[in-house]
C-alpha cells in the first residue's frame, strides 16, 4: 500500500480505531504491535507504482471507507 499525501487521490480513507471491536467495516482499522493479534500484515511502499492501493488517514469517522471507482 502507498500512504497518499492528499485525500482526493486515495483509494481508501482510513480511520484509526482505539478499540478492535469497532474496527468492523471497510476503512476502520485497529493497529496492534503484537503480530499474533493482527488479522493482516501490510507492506507500505514509497513507490506509488508498486502499491496495490493507496490510503489516507482521516480524522473524521464518517469519511472512512473505500472510494467508488
TABELFEN-V465504 format. One record per residue. D_LAST is the distance of its C-alpha to the last C-alpha in whole Angstrom. Layout:
d_last={D_LAST;D_LAST}
This chain:
d_last={17;17;18;17;19;17;15;13;11;11;8;11;13;17;20;23;25;29;29;28;28;26;23;22;18;15;15;19;21;25;26;30;32;34;32;33;32;28;26;24;25;22;23;22;22;23;21;18;18;19;17;14;12;13;14;16;19;19;22;21;21;19;16;15;12;9;6;4;0}
